[in-house]
Amino acid sequence: MNVPPTLRSIRACLEGAIPAIMATCAPDGTPNVAYISQVVYVDEQHVALSFQFFNKTRANILANPYASVLVLDPVTARCFRLHLRFLRTEAEGALFERMRAQLAGIASHNGMAGVFELKGSDVYAVERIEPVPGEGLAPSPAQLPRADLLGAVRLCSQRLARCTTLDELLQTLLAGLHQHLHVQHAMVLMLDAQAGHLYTVASHGYTHSGVGSEIKLGQGVIGVAAREATPVRISHMTHAALYSHAMRSSLGQSAPAHEIPYPGLPTPHSQLAVPLLSCGRTLGVLFVESPLDLQFRYPEEDALVALAGQLATAIDLLQSADEATEASQEAAPAPAPRGAPVRVRHFAVNDSVFVDDTYLIKGVAGAILWKLLRDHERTGRQDFSNRELRLDPSLRLPGVADNLEARLLLLQRRLQESDTGIHIDKTGRGRLRLRLDAPVQLEEMAGS
């Protein structure tokens, strides 16, 4: 018995690899046929078509809301005819931004980057899906959709469920993506809503980690995914400035302009950014990319959305556990620092910190490091708690979702990579210790 096709079963036809053909009809019965760049899966009953030009197709739809769209599976060459009814046009929001990002990829892939412009996302109800007669082609094994994605998600999920620290959680996720989903390049970024940017806390597959590199909210596929709280996927080569790599701003006129290099691929052909959502809040973004076309299709997007949801929930739970319990462990007294003093400068304008004239970190992480060093200089303290950091008004942590653990992890990684002789060690849940290999000389720099 033949099973009627559903939108989900033919999602391969909606990847944008081959333009769809749209037929409309004028009020006087005159037909019009045109190619259309995008037919995007919205849900089981709706698709969205790209509205790019004020043309005959648009005029026909506004006068007569019914259309027929022919879509083609790029692997099997099987065709399906979608019978649609126009509902509305969305010119902003998650769906519009997601389609605009994808259109940028399609445009540059076809050499039309300066021509295509999305004016709106036209949402249609799918009233019927009609298979077009024909046998189609037999896909090669390499072209078949992965049959083990659900199993891969299960394996990753089981490993994530055993993690007890943020560092372990992030490393386990990235290792699972590589081992079970064959993702070669990935990173996790956390959102600093107050500053309006995301900062990299973990990465895999790059020549340098890029920990601490920043992307503005709304910039690139990563920034758009965070701002709109929706997955953003590009399956074709794109060099469009808005949706390729986003370079972070300089530190400002009052401090030397240094930046942590972004770790992304120089010429990505496939990109997928998935927001980390928990309790309706965006905590950050899981980002994957590949130098090959069509590496992340709808099934891979489904898998990463599921894992991103578990990751976000786990981050929230770890933060709650950190607030509830601050168990310390006995630690031997650290040896007195020796050798020539290390010069540490702090610029109050943006809490940027430089060690021996080399840029280290800025923002909340920079403010935390400066507090620890300053308290150590004044009183000799080495041990601190997350709770006291949260209650310190000088750090300007937000009242909700401060992501303190992520900021501390970022600071730890930057100190490890920069080899400054300054270390921050966890000594228990909600406890940390400052450890110095050499004396430090602190300098507060004026800023406006």
Secondary structure, DSSP 4 states (H G I P E B T S, - for coil): -PPPP-TGGGGGGGSSSS-EEEEEE-TTS-EEEEEES-EEEEETTEEEEEE---SHHHHHHHHS-EEEEEEE-TTT--EEEEEEEEEEEE-SSHHHHHHHHHHHHHHHHTT-TTT----EEEEEEEEEEEEPS----PPPGGGSPPS-HHHHHHHHHHHHHT--SHHHHHHHHHHHHHHHS---EEEEEEEETTTTEEEEEEEESSSS--TT-EEETTSHHHHHHHHHTS-EEE-S----TTTSPPPPPP--TTS----PPP---SS-SEEEEEEEEETTEEEEEEEEEESSTT-S-HHHHHHHHHHHHHHHHHHHHHHHHHHH---B---PPPPPP-SSPEEEEEETTTTEEEETTEEEE-HHHHHHHHHHHHHHHHH---EEEHHHHHH-GGG---SS---HHHHHHHHHHHHHHHT-SEEEEEEETTEEEEEESS-EEEEEEP--
